[in-house]
Amino acid sequence: MVREFVDIRQASIDAVRYIIDTARAAVRDKGYCTIVLAGGSTPQLTYELLAEFANTGKLPVTQCHFFWGDERWVDPSHPDSNLAMAAKAFFSKVQVSPSNIHPIPTAEATPEIAAEAYESHLRDFFASMPPPAQPGFIVNNEDFPAFDLMLLGMGPDGHTVSLFPGSPLLTENKRWAAAVPAGIGSPPVARITLTLPVLNQARNVLFLISGTTKRTILETILSRPKEAEKLYPAALVKPAGNLVWLVADKN
Ligand code: 6PG
């Protein structure tokens, strides 16, 4: 499904509504919700607005667990950190138990070790939580976790999380998280990213994009999917659950 908006503010308001609806349904179903946050700059307004709604009680924030789809290999206080952006926009304004915030570690010795540590944490988390009362859809692959909501952005090259065009990670089918070497993307730092099987196991995937470059990529994804899959990693996101694109004409 594709929803179009005149600007990022209208799109962000719709994103907040979708997040709240999805979280409440998940909490009704199994008592908790798992939300993967997108990085970059586009979702910042969404997180700021979500903080306002959370503080009115509309988001069951105490039952929500927050994860990241990817992280840059920088200090958590660095302006390029996806955790820093979400902390400033959301976590600094809403009471969330630290045990409900699951950042990708960046203090490990190497990005590879950090990716292994994040995967191990995810495995422990999902093993410790009760399964859904009704899964609601055919689970793609039991070997991977089914997050309730995966928030994703897309770069001007069609990358999503830190899965970039031509990356060998695009065919990864075992690991839940992996390291991405420095020199790719903006900023060109090393990264840790969730892998496609995890993205595609999600019950709900919500892309939030803005601008004509990204809209053109989406049009290719929708009209020429086979061609798009060769060019754009975002075209490979085909979840077992719902896939919604929120497209803002302009920032
Ligand atoms: C990252 C992000 C990345 C982001 C896109 C879009 O760490 O870089 O997770 O996948 O979603 O690059 O970023 P913008 O929203 O800033 O354009």
Residues whose N, C-alpha, C, O or C-beta is under 5 A from the ligand:
A	BS01	6PG	A38 G39 G40 S41 T42 P43 D70 G153 M154 G155 H159 T160 V161 S162 S186
